[in-house]
Amino acid sequence: MLALFLKGLIIGFAIAAPVGPIGVLCIQRSLHDGFRVGLMTGLGAAFADGTYGLIAGFGLTAISSILVAQQFWIRIIGGVFLLYLGVKILRTPARDRSATGHSDRSPWHAFMTTYFLTVTNPMTILSFVAIFAGLGLGTTDIAYSDAILLVAGITSGSAVWWLLLSGGVAYILHKRVSSSFMRVMNWISGGIILTFGLTALSVLI
């Protein structure tokens, strides 16, 4: 049982670690708004991974088939939302740290935006289907306790990565960067997220 949880922990960490739009968003928010908002940004992705893990683990093929069949429209929705976030970050003024250390961004808003972004990536469900199939799970004779344990490990592993990333950025850099540097970071982050959005919308071409 413990071995299955640890296996999920490693899988979740490995899935979360590659830098993508969520990673860029987590770094930008940790720098601009501090640890709590940065962490909740990452946890939104971790819980979305857990949601897809449950779908794959419990063999809910009807749901996964619908998600894959509608991936064209799902990618468009996710791409448009990435463009919105990219433009919003580009227009975000650099915070004056001498004036306040308090963020006016809701941690739950940060959580929900990244949850939505992650679940609008249909390739995520395919990744989990492949993982569970490779481990002999996700079949009709599945042991539900094994699926729950593995999904808990995956979610925890993903959460550990976001904790390390947001904590490292927030506590090492958040209070040390200047407003001019933060302005540059907003432009870089917004540009990267816009690029991810345009890539997602390339399905229209």
Secondary structure, DSSP 8 states (H G I E B T S, - for coil): -HHHHHHHHHHHHHHH-S--HHHHHHHHHHHHH-HHHHHHHHHHHHHHHHHHHHHHHTT-HHHHHHHHHTHHHHHHHHHHHHHHHHHHHHT-----TTT-----S-HHHHHHHHHHHHHT-THHHHHHHHHHHHTT-SSTT--HHHHHHHHHHHHHHHHHHHHHHHHHHHHHTTTTS-HHHHHHHHHHHHHHHHHHHHHHGGGG-
